[in-house]
Amino acid sequence: MSSFQSLGLPVPIVHELQRQGISSPFPIQAAAIPSALEGRDVLGRGPTGSGKTFTFGLPMIARLAGAASRPGKPRGLVLVPTRELALQVRERLEPFAQAMGLRTIEVFGGVNINRNLTMLAAPVDLLIATPGRLQDLMDRKAISLEHVAITTLDEADQMADMGFLPQVRRLLDTTPKHCQRLLFSATLDGDVDKLVQRYMRDPLVHSTAKVEQAVDTMTHYQFQAADRDERNHLVLEIAGRRGKTIMFMRTKHAVDRQVKKMRRLGINAAGLHGDKGQNTRTKAVSAFTSGEVPVLVATDVAARGIDISDVDLVVHIDPPSEHKAYLHRAGRTARAGSTGVVLTLCTPEQRRDVDTVLSKAGVKATVLKNAQAVKSLTGARKSNADPLPPFGAQQTQPKASPQRSHRKQAPGRQGSRNARQQRRKPRSK
């Protein structure tokens, strides 16, 4: 079995991996890191959770080390489709960059652009960015990509699905033609292949399991509720289970409504969708990652890119409309070789569409006969807890200090305070 040091990574990076308790590389890391360290263009194919962030990030850091950067002129660029993924990539790579004396920052929409401008006023070695915000910063002349030596496109197929490729092409056209390029994606066909043909030079292809093959590490189930009422009652009991659960719904309004129902029942749930402010989205992902919040209800904005461990159940409250969405939602469980359960709920009128989606996804789902079977599978249980305030409200409410409320006043201190208050009154009129 190979080690990270045998792959050619610098000693400070290997030491940081050891400090984090990471000793053995994933297959795609063992295959692709040496190629990237040599300066070759690399195509990596594999599902999220297969170790792609270190596969591109560690070689980038190693190759950027030892040279100086200038304000607003990064030498390394990682393009990602979502804000959450930008934050996640930066958090994963920052300790290794610091170990090599490099500075990393992330830029994405949803936050005041002045914050990005302030960060770019200092030299930046590795920039992680979403295409839209990076284009905004370039339009303002706040950033230049003329010194970029190595570029990574992460989740390239999602950027294609989200319509970002025209922006991606404009951005890549401003980087040096002969800079090193790394591209990672679940699939390498269609529009992604056009990017490969246009921007990459004799790339080496390294693959782990395709997304379709990754479903083998999950157990898939399907339940047809008698009607929406039965489905809705079942969802609330599933949410009361122990363990981390992600539940998917199609609309932002439905997510908000579902979270309110859960919190009224004392279930600590948070919602995630595109209309929520960045601070709220970050808090939701952080609380779910730590386990403080065990239930995350989301639209498909969370179905790609976010790598959260220990999610052992994914529930499609609203069945996905097409097979790619099913696969990417389901991919939130069974991360990095672990196992998980995926449950699709449907009503009678949705059954035919669900069967079509599962067939196209290459999934054979066990059909559960009744609601009790669903409860037994998931560990569903009714919540008897007290109602909870809206997510985030508890962080903003002032907390009374028990020490202060029970502290005895020194002799004469209360009288002095009353005297001061009396003296203030005439001046306030």
N, C-alpha and C positions, 0 to 999 in steps of 0.2 A: 504493500500500500504506500502511495506517495505521501510526502509531507509538503507543507507550504514552502519550507526552506528549499526542498529539492526542486521546486518549480522555478527557482531563481529570484524570489522576492527578497528585498533588502532585509537585513537583520532587524531594524526597528519595527518593520511591519510584522515580521514573524513573532517578535516579542509581544506586540500588542495583541495579535491573535491568541497567543498563549495566555496572556493576561485575561482575555475574555473567555477562556476555556475552549477555544476552537483549535483542534489539533489536526484534523484530517480534511482535505478538500473534497467537495462534492465532485461527481464525475465531470460536469461541464467546466468546473474550475481547474481541475487537473489537466483537462484537454486544452483549454483555451488560453489560460494565463501565460504559458511559455510563448505561445505564438504572439500574443499581444506585447509581451516584454521585448520580443525581437523587432517590434515595429511593424508587424504585418497587419493588414486589414483583416478583421475577424467578423464572421457572421455566427451568432449564437442563437440556436433555436431550442426553446424549452419553455415550459409553463412557469408562471410566477411562483416563487418558492423553491426553485431549483438552484438558487445560489448565484443569480446573475449579477447582483449588485457588486459583490466582491470580484466576480469574474472580470468585469470591466473596470471597476473602481480601483482595485489594488494595482494593476499594471499602469493605469493612468497616473496614480500618485508616484509610483516608482520612477516613471519616465519623466515626470515634471520636476522631480527633486533636483536640487543643485543649481538651479537657475533662478533669476529674479523676474518678477512680474511688475507691471506698471498699473496705476489706477485706471479702472475702466477698460483694461485690455487683458482679459484672461488668456491663459495658455492652454487650458483644458476646458471643454464644454460638454455637459451632459444635458440632452434634451429629453424631457419626460412629458406625458400627456396631462397629468393632474397635479394640483397643489399638494395633495397628501403624499403623492409619490416623491415630489421634489423635497419635501421635508424629510421623508423617510430616508432617501438616498443620502442627503447631507448628514443626517444624524448617524447613519451607519459608517460613512467614510471619514467624518471629521476626526475621530481619534487617530486614525492612520495618517491622515494629512498632517496633523499636529506633530506626530512622531517623526515625520520627515521635514518639519519646518515649513509646511505649506498652509495657505489660508483658503478655506472654502466658504462660499455663500450660496444661498438659494434665492431666486427671484420668481415670483408668480403673481397672478392677478388676485384681486380680492383684498389687498392691503394697500395702504397709502403708498403711492409710487415714490414719495419723498424719502421713505425709509430705504428703498432700494438705492436711490441716488446717494444717500449718506454712506451706505455700505460700499458703494462703488468708488467712493472718493479715496479709499485706501487700496493698495495693490491687492489683487485677487488672483490666485493661481488656478483654482478649479471652480467653475461656475455651473450650478445646476439650475435649469430654467425651464419654464413652460414656454411654448412658442409665442403665444400672444403677448405676454409681458416682456419677453426679450425683444420682440419687434418694437413695442412701445418705447423701450429704453434706447434702442438704436435710432428710432425716429427722432428722439430728443438729443441725439449725439452724445448720450451719456456712456455709451459702451461701443467698443469696436471689436470685431472678431478677426482682425488682420493678423494677430499674433497667435491664434489658436494652432497648436501643434497636434492635438489629438481630440477627436470628437466621438461621442457615443450617442446613439439613438436608442433609448430604452423603451420597451413596449411599443415598437414601431407599428405593429398591426393595430393597436388601439388608437394611435395618432391618425392612422388612415381611416379607421371607423368613425372617428370624431371630426373628420374633415380638416385636419391640421396640415395635411401634406403640402398644400400650396405655400403656407407660411414656412414650413420646414425647408422646402426647396429654396425659398428666398434667403433664409438664414444660412443654409449650407453654401449657397452661391457666394456669400461674402467671406467665407473662410478660405484659407490658402488651398489651392487645387491639390497640392501634394501632401496635405496633412494626413495623418493616420486616422482611419475611421473604423469604429466598432459599431455593430448593429445587433440588437437583441430583440427577439420577437417570438411569439408563440407559433406564428406561421411565417413562411418566407415566400408567399405567392402574391399574385395580383399587384396592387399598388406598391407593396413593400418591395417586390422584385424590381419594379421600375426604379426605386431609389437605389437599389443595389447596382443595377446596370449603369446608372448615371454617375454615381459618386464613389464607388468602391473599385479598387484595383486588385485583381487576382486574389479575392478574399478566401481565407480558409474557413470552412464550414464545420462547426462543432455543434452537435445536437445531443440533447437528452430526450426523454420521451416527449412525443407530441402531446398537445392538449388533449386530443381524443384518447390517447393511451393513459393519460394521468387519471382518467376516471376510474381506472382499475383499483386505485388505492382508496376509493370511496365506496360506501354501500348506499345504493339508491333505492328510495321507496316512494310510493305514490299512494295518495288517499283521496277518494272522491267523497266529499261531504254531501249530505242530502241537500243542503242549501247554504247560503251565505251565513245565516245565523249559527248553524252548527260549526261551520269553519271558524267564525269569529270567536266563539266560545272556546274552541279547541286551541286557537292561537294564544289566548290569554293564559291557558293552563300550561302550554308548552313553554311560554315565556317565564313561568314560575319555577322551571327546572333548575337544577344545579349545573354549573358549567357555562362556558361561553357559547352564545348563540347569535348568529347573524340571521336576520329575517329580511327578505326583500319584498318591496312593493313597487308598483309601477309609477305612482305619482308622488310628488312632494306633499300635497295635501293629505294623502292617505298615510304617509309616514308620520306626519305631525299628529294626525288624529289617533293613530295607533299608539304612539308613545304616550299621549295624554291618558288614554284608557289604561295603559299599563301602570303608569305612575300613580293614578288614582287608586289602583289596587295594591300599591306598595311595591311594585316591581321596578327595580332600578334600571330603567331603559333610557337610551339616548337615540336621537335621530340624526341621520346624515343624508343631506341632499344639497344640490347646487345653490339653492337660495339662502342657505344659512351662511352667516358671516364666517370669515376665516378663523377667528378666535374660537367660535363655537364649534366649528368642525375640528379644529386641532384639539380642543378639550375633549370632544366626544371620542375621537380616535385614541387619545392618550389614556382616558379613563377606561376604555374598553380593553386596550392593550394591557394595562396594569391589572385588570380584573376588578377594579372598583365598580365599574358598570358591566354587568354580565350579559346584557342584551343590547345589540345594536340593530336598529331598524333603518333600512337604507333603500334608496333608489339605486339604479345601476351605476351611479357615480362611484360607489364603493366596490364595484364588482371587479375592478382591475387595479393591479399595482400595489394595493395595500397588503403588506405581508405581516399578518398578526398570528402569532403562534397560539396553540392550545384551543383553537376553535373546533369543537368536536361536532357541531351541528349547524347546518345551513337549512333554512326553511324558505321555500318559495311560497309566500302567502298569496301573491299574485304570480301565476306562472309566467315565465319569460315568453316573449313573442317569437323568438327564434333560437336556434340551437347554439349559436355562439354565445349568446347571453347566458344560456343555461350553463355552459361549460365554464365561463368566467365567474359566474356567481358561485357555482359549485366549488371552484378552485380556491375559495376562501377557507376551506377545510382541507384536511389531508395534506398539510404543508410539508415539503421537504422529506417525503417518504413516510410520514405518519399516516394514520387512517382517520376517517371521519364518516359522518352520516349526512346524506342529503335527502330532504323530504320535500316533495312537491304536493301542495294541496290544490284541489280543484273542485269546482262545482260541476253538475252534470253537463251543462252547456259548454264547459271548457275541456271536457275529457278528450274529444277528438283532436283538438289543437295540441294538447299536452302530449298525446301519443305520437303525433307527428314530430314535435320538437325532440322528444326523447329518441325517436328512431334516427333522426338526422344527426343527433349527438353521439350515436353509437352506444346508447345507454339502455340496459335492461333493468328496469325498476321493478322491485317486488311490490305487488299491489296489496295494501293492507285492507282487510275486510271490514273493520269497524273502528270507531273512535277509541275504544279501549285498547286495541292493538297499537294505535298511534301513541297513546299515553304510556303504555308499557315500553315501547321502543325508545321514546324520548325522555322518560322520567318526568313527564308532565305532572304538575301538582297545582292545586289552588293556592293562591297567596292569601295569607291572613294578616299581612303586615299593614301598618298604618299608611295612609296616603302620603305620597312624596310630592314636594314642590316641583315646579318645572325644572328640567335639567339646567344647571348653571345658576339657578336662583340661590341655592344654598351657599355658593361661593361669594355672592355679592351681598348677602344679608349680613349686617353687623352682628358679631357674636358678643354676648355679654360676658364680661370677665368675672367668673365666680370669686377670684381672689379679691378683686376690687370691691364687689358688692358685699363681701363679708369682712372686709378689713376694718379694724377698729381705728377711729380717728384719734389722733393725739389730743391730749387735754387742751381745750380752748381752740382747737383747729376748726371745728364746725362753726363755732361762734365767729371766728375771724372770717370764714367764708361767707356767712350770712351778712356780716357787716360790709364786706366788699360788694356783695350783690345789692345791698341797700344803697350804697354810695353810687352804684352804676345807674340806678333807676332815674334820678333827676336828669342825668346827662342824655338818657335815651329818649326823653320826651321832646 
